[in-house]
Amino acid sequence: MGGEVLIVGGGFVGLHSAYRLHELGYRVRVYAGDLSRAASWGNAGIIHQGSITAVPEVMGLLKLIRLTLRRDSYVSIRPSFALREIGPKGWLTRYVSEVRSGRIAVKARVLQRLLLESRSLWLDVIRREGIDAELNESGSIEVFASRENFEHESEFRSRESRELGYRVRVLDGDECREMEPLLSEHVVGGLYYPDDLWINPQRTVYSFADALRRRGVEVIEGFVDSVGIEDGRAYALTRNGRERPEVLLVCAGAWTRKVLRSAGLDVPVVAGRGYLAVTEPSERRLARPVICADQRVIVGQTRAGEFRLSSYFELASPEAPPDNAKFERMRRWALPVLPVLKGLGFRITWVGSRPCTPDGLPVVGKIRGTENLYVAAGHCRLGATLSAATGKIVAEMIEGKEPEVLRDLSPERFA
Ligand SMILES: Cc1cc2nc3c(=O)[nH]c(=O)nc-3n(C[C@H](O)[C@H](O)[C@H](O)COP(=O)(O)OP(=O)(O)OC[C@H]3O[C@@H](n4cnc5c(N)ncnc54)[C@H](O)[C@@H]3O)c2cc1C
């Protein structure tokens, strides 16, 4: 078909969408914002096959409150966020009603469908475009020092994987150490996900943007000032003035709500912030990423040998300053199972924002009442993974097809 598409946001969702649209013959320009602040830059890098339970179901209301009130917890809500989002149309209010909705199975199927497709789409783009992703295809391993957590999680995952068709293997402590000799004696058991991939997100995001540029996509590291709607058609105000593309697609991650507000719309995507600390390099190597499950710290390792520790789910403004004590705490949490982290200095500390909807599903679709305004955001803790399938659906949708999965992802559900 072809035509001109302007994309707001250059995280993985924007980049995959640009890639698939360009493949279909569209002329694509991406305003990527600040890539070093994108969640796609600093995430844990696991292209995951499991984890298909949406956040409101993983963390029902009681668990959310319990975890938030606990000292030293990986979940927190900043008071200013709670005050802002607790009104009748607030995000927290919608989240609470979603927890009660009982749609867990429906949502799991939607997510799993996207997850399964994303793996091969990621491999396709990395290989075809020669993206320097530091790809690791050895799966991931989730390890437990708490026997209670291990028993609960292994039973849950075994059942879920049978129902939804992903692969997971339950391991005892010795099997975990055989696979990953850097794990300590404290590990009592683990779950091995053989089909997971790992990428170095920071490297991937820049290499992907360069690959698109080589193909003729314009990727600009700069911001769109605002978007607006005139006579049913969306436009963007940029450094080039008022741009009126045939299609305007907003993929601005946790900033999506802010961007769309400038056009008078409310799509409830907020920031579930995560922290990242990258150590100096070590000569001792992990074979694959390790998820320290008891405190939810994920540890990957770059080609250069740096360990990347990430954790936390903090509901706050994307612009709020980080709580610096949290970086060292991630190491403290991971140390009992990965003693190799001891004493390594941090080279990078970073905080970034998972884009989160109140029902835990992404929001992908056309904005009603407009001819050319689309949104693709809200992938929360699975966005690195799901971005690949999302890019494909976005391209199909703009072509005028209606992939079935869009029905569950439509922005109209928040109207
Ligand atoms: C610590 C952490 C660990 C994670 N681990 C994983 C994981 O292991 N696996 C997984 O699948 N997912 C993971 N995620 C989630 C994943 O990173 C996100 O869901 C995903 O990156 C979201 O991609 P996105 O493109 O929607 O948004 P982003 O990557 O945040 O990109 C949005 C972009 O929009 C830009 N922007 C904003 N406003 C404007 C504007 N006005 N004009 C132009 N551009 C604008 C921003 O600068 C940014 O570049 C993790 C997230 C975090 C924070």
The ligand as an SDF file (V2000), in Angstrom:
LIG
                    3D

 53 58  0  0  0  0  0  0  0  0999 V2000
   14.0720   -2.5880   34.7420 C   0  0  0  0  0  0  0  0  0  0  0  0
   13.1920   -3.1330   33.6530 C   0  0  0  0  0  0  0  0  0  0  0  0
   13.3240   -4.4790   33.2760 C   0  0  0  0  0  0  0  0  0  0  0  0
   12.5400   -5.0020   32.2440 C   0  0  0  0  0  0  0  0  0  0  0  0
   12.7740   -6.2840   31.8210 N   0  0  0  0  0  0  0  0  0  0  0  0
   12.1020   -6.7680   30.7520 C   0  0  0  0  0  0  0  0  0  0  0  0
   12.4040   -8.0600   30.2390 C   0  0  0  0  0  0  0  0  0  0  0  0
   13.3190   -8.7390   30.6980 O   0  0  0  0  0  0  0  0  0  0  0  0
   11.6730   -8.5270   29.1910 N   0  0  0  0  0  0  0  0  0  0  0  0
   10.6730   -7.8040   28.6280 C   0  0  0  0  0  0  0  0  0  0  0  0
   10.0280   -8.2950   27.7090 O   0  0  0  0  0  0  0  0  0  0  0  0
   10.3890   -6.5400   29.0710 N   0  0  0  0  0  0  0  0  0  0  0  0
   11.0770   -6.0050   30.1090 C   0  0  0  0  0  0  0  0  0  0  0  0
   10.8000   -4.7490   30.5720 N   0  0  0  0  0  0  0  0  0  0  0  0
    9.7080   -3.9790   29.9600 C   0  0  0  0  0  0  0  0  0  0  0  0
   10.1350   -3.3230   28.6470 C   0  0  0  0  0  0  0  0  0  0  0  0
   11.3840   -2.7100   28.7820 O   0  0  0  0  0  0  0  0  0  0  0  0
    9.1150   -2.2710   28.2030 C   0  0  0  0  0  0  0  0  0  0  0  0
    7.8100   -2.7680   28.2810 O   0  0  0  0  0  0  0  0  0  0  0  0
    9.3710   -1.8600   26.7560 C   0  0  0  0  0  0  0  0  0  0  0  0
   10.7090   -1.4920   26.5900 O   0  0  0  0  0  0  0  0  0  0  0  0
    8.4500   -0.7140   26.3530 C   0  0  0  0  0  0  0  0  0  0  0  0
    8.8260   -0.3250   25.0410 O   0  0  0  0  0  0  0  0  0  0  0  0
    8.1670    0.9630   24.4060 P   0  0  0  0  0  0  0  0  0  0  0  0
    8.7540    1.1140   23.0670 O   0  0  0  0  0  0  0  0  0  0  0  0
    6.6930    0.9010   24.5490 O   0  0  0  0  0  0  0  0  0  0  0  0
    8.6000    2.1810   25.3770 O   0  0  0  0  0  0  0  0  0  0  0  0
   10.0390    2.7950   25.6520 P   0  0  0  0  0  0  0  0  0  0  0  0
   11.1110    1.8300   25.4260 O   0  0  0  0  0  0  0  0  0  0  0  0
    9.9820    3.4650   26.9920 O   0  0  0  0  0  0  0  0  0  0  0  0
   10.1730    3.9090   24.5280 O   0  0  0  0  0  0  0  0  0  0  0  0
    9.3840    5.0630   24.5290 C   0  0  0  0  0  0  0  0  0  0  0  0
   10.1490    6.1320   23.7800 C   0  0  0  0  0  0  0  0  0  0  0  0
    9.2710    7.2400   23.5370 O   0  0  0  0  0  0  0  0  0  0  0  0
   10.0360    8.4060   23.6510 C   0  0  0  0  0  0  0  0  0  0  0  0
    9.1680    9.5680   23.8060 N   0  0  0  0  0  0  0  0  0  0  0  0
    8.4750    9.9700   24.8790 C   0  0  0  0  0  0  0  0  0  0  0  0
    7.8280   11.1250   24.6220 N   0  0  0  0  0  0  0  0  0  0  0  0
    8.1190   11.4380   23.3400 C   0  0  0  0  0  0  0  0  0  0  0  0
    7.7860   12.5140   22.4970 C   0  0  0  0  0  0  0  0  0  0  0  0
    7.0100   13.5300   22.9030 N   0  0  0  0  0  0  0  0  0  0  0  0
    8.3100   12.5530   21.2350 N   0  0  0  0  0  0  0  0  0  0  0  0
    9.1050   11.5470   20.7930 C   0  0  0  0  0  0  0  0  0  0  0  0
    9.4610   10.4910   21.5540 N   0  0  0  0  0  0  0  0  0  0  0  0
    8.9760   10.4490   22.8090 C   0  0  0  0  0  0  0  0  0  0  0  0
   10.9270    8.1390   24.8400 C   0  0  0  0  0  0  0  0  0  0  0  0
   12.0250    9.0370   24.8830 O   0  0  0  0  0  0  0  0  0  0  0  0
   11.3570    6.6960   24.5440 C   0  0  0  0  0  0  0  0  0  0  0  0
   12.4920    6.6790   23.7270 O   0  0  0  0  0  0  0  0  0  0  0  0
   11.5590   -4.1860   31.6170 C   0  0  0  0  0  0  0  0  0  0  0  0
   11.4370   -2.8430   31.9740 C   0  0  0  0  0  0  0  0  0  0  0  0
   12.2380   -2.3080   32.9770 C   0  0  0  0  0  0  0  0  0  0  0  0
   12.1290   -0.8430   33.3280 C   0  0  0  0  0  0  0  0  0  0  0  0
  1  2  1  0
  2  3  1  0
  2 52  2  0
  3  4  2  0
  4  5  1  0
  4 50  1  0
  5  6  2  0
  6  7  1  0
  6 13  1  0
  7  8  2  0
  7  9  1  0
  9 10  1  0
 10 11  2  0
 10 12  1  0
 12 13  2  0
 13 14  1  0
 14 15  1  0
 14 50  1  0
 15 16  1  0
 16 17  1  0
 16 18  1  0
 18 19  1  0
 18 20  1  0
 20 21  1  0
 20 22  1  0
 22 23  1  0
 23 24  1  0
 24 25  2  0
 24 26  1  0
 24 27  1  0
 27 28  1  0
 28 29  2  0
 28 30  1  0
 28 31  1  0
 31 32  1  0
 32 33  1  0
 33 34  1  0
 33 48  1  0
 34 35  1  0
 35 36  1  0
 35 46  1  0
 36 37  1  0
 36 45  1  0
 37 38  2  0
 38 39  1  0
 39 40  1  0
 39 45  2  0
 40 41  1  0
 40 42  2  0
 42 43  1  0
 43 44  2  0
 44 45  1  0
 46 47  1  0
 46 48  1  0
 48 49  1  0
 50 51  2  0
 51 52  1  0
 52 53  1  0
M  END
$$$$
